[in-house]
Amino acid sequence: MLRMNPVILEEVMPKPIPEAPGALPLIGHALPLARRRTQFLASLAELGGIVRINMVGMPAYVLTDPDLVWRVLVSEGRNYHRGRMFDKMTEVLGNGLATISGKAHHETRRILQPTFHHQKVASYASIMTGVADAVSSAWRAGQVIEVDQAMNDLTARVVNGILFASEMGARAADAIQLRLPEVMKGMLTRTLIPGAWQKLPLPANIRYDRANQEMHAAIDEAIAAYRAEGKDHSDMLSTLLALRDDDGNPMTDQWIHDQVITVAVGGIETTSAALAWCLHQIGVHPEMEQRLHAELDEVLGGRPPEFADLPRLVYTGRIVLEVLRMHAVAVYMRRTLDLTQLGEFELPAKAEIIISPYALHRNPRYFPDPDVFDPDRWASEATKKLPKGAYIPFSAGGSKCIADNFAILEITMALAVICSRWRLRGVPGKQVKEITTGATRPDRLPMIVAARTPAMAV
């Protein structure tokens, strides 16, 4: 009888995948995913590089090892397509760049790339600072501002100003600004807690369906009006209408619609959350605020920020990086195409994979004292030597957000404008809580406005 060498057996046999504790009959891990999903996902790193969870009868595999994350997103990305989360996102984003995979994604990204070229993004800086100035100049000392709502308004106005320069896009701009938060909240819930309840006439489902329909109808109206007029308004919608495929044909209205809503979601949801968190963190750390103000005064001297100032706003940039670490997107998902070997593990075909930037960014192995907000960690040698996959605020590889430079510029420009004029302080007794929609954002963030001393109005 043949005996297999136990050493060889250990080398060829895939490593077992641990399962997260606490699954309940029928609903699996639905409760922690619904009530405290970010904390639950962050806790799984203690169990192994891959951890199996139960999403209401459907298994999913959470990656906690940066090396495995990098393999899935970059070096072995051909073995994976976008997963269940992006299937659900097609209800909102259609076949936009954020939801498609494989050849279709590669071709769409190639066509759109000039729209987000470095020089094109730089040209948007004046729109960003202009909107930030208009929003913040309406505030008054002593006023209580709902900062989360104000930053949503600010980023929506920036994105809408870039998408729709013509009045023909005004209704679409309003619909995106007003309806997107409700749509994003419903979309993430439908992703992580699947089930027939989504079709029931519940108030949350009715709000989601109505907001989604209104937003899409308004975008269709804007595209039809622009195409009928045939005029270049020097905005992004005009640019999309002017694009041609490899055969020289104009892109379809549906293709343009899907890219418009994708840009809106990417440019509003996560960016507004990051800006709100920046202002919150600056408000609760006076010593950081002083350093920020000193840098803004030295670099800008009271004038509005410009694109060329970006490299000199070093400490401002570290604040942005730290916010993107500490308050990252909760979940991305991928799906195996076939039976797949991932490092020491084996995943079945069509397996759903969860990648949580939030959890990766809170791993103390790579970020000491991960719950401490510390912009200076981005000046340390240790942070400069992070393993690939440990810090992915915009994903990575071919699926990396095409507008990452746009988002960084918008956050930095808006932050510079607001903090050159105002100091913001939290309302006494108000505890700020995280909630997860498409982004991890504050659940109401009232702050008290105070003029700087001396005032450095933009």
Phi, psi and omega in degrees: 000130182286140175244129179277132177303123184299331178293315179296319179301319180294327182286325186267338180280131179295150180287135179295147181260120180291154178251139179295138178287165171093007179291138179256154177304140177072311187261355176058234181260027183300322183295308178295329177292328181276320190267325184211055190299320183292317179294320179298312181295321180295330182287344187285344181300333180291342186267337180154177182290331172228137179229132180272133174235170182242114179260077179054061176086354180244121180288149174217155187239115183268125178269127178244352181264119181305325179297317179293322177300315181296322178298315182292318185277331190234283193293330178239027186300337180296341181277359187224148169241171177296145188261202189304321181304318183282334171301315180291326182293340178296338175300332182255312189264356183057220178259050176282175185303329185283346187247342185268163184228173171062219184298320181299318178295315181300315182291318179295319179297319179298319181292322184277342188309316180300334180294335181243026176298152183310313182292325179294316179298319179301326181291343180277350186302320182293326175295317180299312181290326179295317179292316179300321178293318180296318181293310187284334180288344178279349179283160178228145179303134181090348181286145173264120182252134170280093190297323179299318178290320180297321180286329174295318177297316182298308183292326176296319179293325176295308182298316180293327176293328178279324179285315190232095176278341182268153175297341179294342178260006186297317181294320178297317179299316179296317182295319178298314183295320186275324189262339186300317180303318179294321180295314182294321178299314181292325183295316182292320178299319179294333180286312189272340180232076182292161177154167183290346181301338183296337182265356180284150181282054178279153181306319180296320179292321179296316180297316180299310183297317182294316180296318180298313181296317181296319181296314182292321180297320181292323178294318178301319179298317181295316180297315180298318181294316178299314183294321180295322181285322177071024183252144177273116181262011180056038175235178185291324178297319176298320178297316180295321179293335180275348181293152178230149176278185185295341178265004178085008181270146177294152178289148182290159177300322180294320178299315180295317177305313183295326178286323179299311182291329177295316177298318181297313180297312181295326185272345183251306192300298185285327182291318179294322177297315180297318179297317179298317179295322177303312182293323176296312183294321177296321182293330182262001178232083184303324181294326176289322178300317179299316179295320178297312180299318180298319179293316180298318180295319182291316185281318188261328181059031178093352179270164177295147177290152177234165180305322182294343180281345188308313182295337182271346178272065189292309182291323175303316179297323179294323176299317180297314179301319182289324175296318179293336173283307191284332183236054186282168172303142185286316193212136158242158177226147175227166180223133177291145176277321181220181170305124193229133172269119179240100185061235180273001187249158176238129180245140179289165175298145179064023178286137178273128182246134177250127173243122182246100174305322179304311182292318179301318183286348179255011181280116184295343177296327183251336181230092180305142183049060189297337180271003176263128178280111187220090179302332183289348176298338181278359172257356185275154178293324181300317181291327178294339183254023178302142175294150176301136180095352180279332181229104185224061182297337180242024187069202184200166177067212182293341180264004179299141182308125182292341184251027182297318178295324177299314182295315179299316180297315183296315180298315183293315180298314181295318179299317180296319180294310184295314185281349171285338184254319192235159164245136181242134180233145179294154177284126181307134178084353180269117177270128182269124181248149175274140168230159182243118169249241168285328177248171172264109191233162176287140176271090187068124181224077176285135178221149182266131182273132174225139178290148175288156177234111355286153180297134179242061183299142181279000000 
